[in-house]
Amino acid sequence: MLTHVRAAIASLVVFTVVTGVAYPVLVTLIAQLVFPHQANGSLIVKGGKTVGSTLIGQPFDAPTYFWGRPSATSPFGYNAGSSGASNLSPTNADLVKSVQGRVDALRAADPGNTAPVPVDLVTASGSGLDPHISPAAALYQVGRVAKTRKLDESIVHGLVAQHTEGRLFGALGEPRVNVLELNLALDSR
């Protein structure tokens, strides 16, 4: 019996070192060498200060900025430590009420815009952290942003076009616009 216990303890120590120490260190080293920007969180640094990540959305509610998807994380929006959706069904009265509230806020911020509100501006993503909106959602907001920044709409349209990312490998996913990068481009004008 003692032989079996020794073998079990030796196996535990070996596999702990291999899978708990050696493998994570090896993967971390490879990631730092091959993909250092991504391995460190895809952070955006402006003027020596970290302003965000291209992977995690941020709340923007000033009319001079493009607004991203709502976040359903708790206890506050865009909480990277609490990723998740609201888990409410499409027929849930609370979800319908919150979506209608978001539609009303968008309409109030740009009363002259009679276009249909893109769904990604009023519904949270599955993670609640999505940093992207659809090109349609960005274009919906061009008039408001241009008006509040006193810019010609063609300039703001151009910025949206410049920051629209295509499908991955030309086939996977949908075109998208990173809200933080677009807003930083607006601020740098």
N, C-alpha and C positions, 0 to 999 in steps of 0.2 A: 504494500500500500504506500509506503514511504517513497518508493520509486515513482509511482504515479503522481504523487503530490509534487515531488521535485520537478518532474517533466512538465506538469501544469504550470508551476511557478516560472520555470525557465521559458516556457512558451509565452506566458503573459509578459515577462520582461522583454523578450525579443520582439514580439509584435507591438508592444507599447513603444519601444524605441523606433522600430521601422515605420509603423503607421502613425504614431503620435509625434515623432520628432523628425526623423530623417525625411520622410515623404513631404510633410508641410514645408520644411526648410528648402528642399529641392524645388518644389513648385514655386515658392516665393522667390527664390533666386532666379529661376527661369523667367518668371513674370517680370521681375525688376529689370532684367537684361533685355528681354524681347519687347515688352509692352510697358515701359515705365509710367507713361501718362495714365493709362487705363488701370494699372495695378495700384496707383496712388489715388484713385477715385475720380479721375477725369476732371480735376479741379480747374476752374477758370480763375486766373490771377490777373488783376488789373492794378497797376501802380504799386506792386509789391504786396497787395492785400488780396486774400482769397475772397471772391464774391459769390461763389457757388460752384455747382458741379453740373456738367452737361447731362448727368444721369438722374438728377432729382429736381423736381419742380419746385418753384417758389411762389409765394403769394404776391400777386400784383393786383392792386385795386385802384390805383390812381388812373384817371382818365387819359393821362399822357402816355400810358404804357399799354402794351398788348396784355390781355389777360389769358391765363392758362386754364387748363381743366380744373374744375373744383377738386378738392381733396376730401376724402372721407376718413382720414386717419384721426386718431384721438390721442391725447386730449386736445390737440390743435392740428390744423391743417399742415400737410407736407412734413409730418413727423416721421423721419426716416427710421426711427426706432420702433415704429408701430405701423408698419406697412399693412394695408388691407382695405377692403371695400366695405361699404355699409351693409351689404348682404340683404338689402331690402328687395322684395320682388317688384316687378314693373307695375303691379296693381296696388302696391302698398300706399295708403293715403299719405304717410309721412314723406315718401319719396316723391310722389306727385306734387305735394305742397312745396318741397324744397326745390324741385325743378322749376315749378311755376315762379317761385321767388327769384330764382336765378334769371329766368327769362325776363321778368319784370325789371330786375336790376340792369340788365343789358339794354332793354328798351328805354329805361329812364336815363341811362348814361349817353344814349344816342337816339333821341326821339325821332329824328328824321329818317332813320334807317328802318325801312319797311321790309327788308329781305328776311326770309326765314332764318331763324337762329339755328346755327349748326349744333347738332346734338352734343358734340364733344365740349362745347362751352357750358353746358348745363348738367352734364352727368360726369361723375367721377370715374376714373379708370379702376381696373381691378386692384392695382397696388395702392392707389391714392397718391402716387408720387410721380406720375407721368410728366416729364418736362416738355412734351411735345403737344402741339395741336395740329389739326389738319390745315392744309392751305386754305380751304374754304372758311375755317374759323378765323384765320389770320386776315383774310380778305374782308370778312364781315366787319372787322374792327378798323380797317384802314381809314375810313372817313372820320371816325371819332378821334383817332390818334393824330391824324393830319390836322384836323381842326384845332384840337387843344394845343398842339405844338406849333401851330401857325406855319405848317409846311404844305407844299403842293402835294396832292394825293399821288401824283406820278412818282414822286421821290419815295414815299412810303411804300407804294406798290413795288418799286424797284428793290427796296430793302427786303420786302417779303420774298420776292423772287430770288434774291441772292442767298437768302437763308432757308430756302426750301430744299430739303434733302430728298433725293429720289429713293426708289425702292432698293433694298439691299441686293446686290448682284443683279440689279435690273429686273428682278422678278419677285423678291420676297418682301412682304409688308406693303405699306402704303406710303405715299409721299407725306412728309411731315415737316414741321417748323419748330425749332427749339426756341421757346419763348424767352428764356434768359439771354441767349445769344442775340436774338432779334432786338430785345430791349437794350442790351449793351451797345449794339450798333446804332440804335436811335440816340442814345446818350452821347455817343462819340461824334455825332454830327455837329 
